[in-house]
Amino acid sequence: MNVELRVASPLQQKVDLLGIPCFEEDLARGAKGPRRALLAAADRRLGGQLLSAAREEHFEGGAESTFTLHTGGRLPAVRLALLGLGKQPRFETEALRVAAAQLIRAAGRVSAARAALLLPGAAAGPQEARAAAEGALLG
């Protein structure tokens, strides 16, 4: 398996499975911030189906939870996976390691040849990148 680190627009990634880690707070009604803005942009591109389907499936961003949705060609990515990180104040890099492993397992279930993981936040640094790579390799 190859692991790459790139800076790129998440919703422009042409992959089989795009993983978007999110905190419980990102999914709360009225939430603000860059992750919520990304989720809202993806939701708009998917005709409002992302967040409504996640709610219907009771995905709330809890630690170690996953929700996957086929994009129907509305995004370059074939599928999106929302990866729960739990509550933001309790975030530790281990949650990102677990999320990356979950993404790789989900990729295997849908026979995805290429998967991408968005690192949470503009301040994501070397520890988060390392945790994501380790999780992907251990997946």
N, C-alpha and C positions, 0 to 999 in steps of 0.2 A: 504494500500500500504506500502511495506517495502522500505526504502531508506538505501542503504549501501554505505560506502566510502571505496574503495579498491585501492591499487596501483597494476596495472597489465598492461601488454602489450595490447594496444587497439585493435590491429588487431587479437588478440588471444581470444577475448571475445566471448563466445558461448551464444549469446542472439538473440532474434528475431529482435531487432532494436538497432543499435549502432549509437549514435549521436556524430558527430564530429563538434564542434563549429569552425568556421573559420572567419577570417577577410577578408575584400575585398583585402587587400594586399597579402594574402596567395594564392589567385587565379590568380593573375597577372602573365603573362608570364615572366619567368626568376626569379620568387620569390625564396627566400632562407629562411632558418630557419627551426626549428623543426616541426611546423605545416605543412609547405609545404612538408617537407620530409615525414611526415606521409601520407599526401594526395597523394604524388607521389608513395609511397609504396602500398597504397590501390589501386591506379590506375593501377599499374603494375600487382597486383594480380587479378584485374578484366579485364585484357586484354586491358587496355587503354580506357575502356568504362566510367569510373567514370567522369573524367574531361571533356571528349568530350561531354558526355550526359549533364553534368551540363552547359557547354557553350551553347549547342543547346537549352536548356530550359531557357537560359538567367539568370542562377543563378550566381550572382557575389559576394555573401557574404554580401550583404546589410543587415542592421539591420532588424530583424524580418522576413527574408526570409528563406525558407526551400526547400531542394531538396532531394528526396528519391529515392533510387535505389535498386532493388533486386540484391543480389550478385550471384545468380545462383549456390550456393554451392562452390564458389571459396574462401570464407572466412568462418570462424566459425559463424559469424553473418549472419542471413538470409537477412537482409536489412541494408543499411547504410543511414543515414540522415545527410546531411550537413546543419548546422544551422548557418545562417548569423549573425555576431556580428557587422557589420558595419566597419567603419574605425578604425584601431587600436589606433591611438592617441586619439580618442574620447571615448575609452572603459571605461565603468563603469559597476559595477557588476549587475546593473539592466538589461543590455543586456544579461547576462548569465542567470538571472532569467527567462527572457522571452524565451530564447532558450530552457531551461529545460522544461518550460510549453509547448512549441511547440513540443518538443520531445514526451512528454506524450500524447498530442493530436494526433500526428501522429501514436503513438503506438496503440491508440484506434481505429484509422481508419483502421489499417491493422491487428487488433486483436492480437497484440503482447502481450504475457504474460510476457516477460522479456525485459527490455530496459536498456541500459547503456549509460552514458554520459561522454565523455572525458572532463576533466577540461582543459581549454586552458593554456598551458605553464607549465614548470617545477616549476615556482614560484607560482603556484596557492596555495593560503593559505586559512585560515579559512573563510574569507569573501566570497571568491568565492565558497567554499564548501557549506556554508550556503545559498547563493543565489541560487545555483543549487538545493539544497534540497527543499527550499521554492518554487521554480518554479515547481519542480516535484510534490510537494504536492498540489499546486494550479492548476496545469495543467488543 
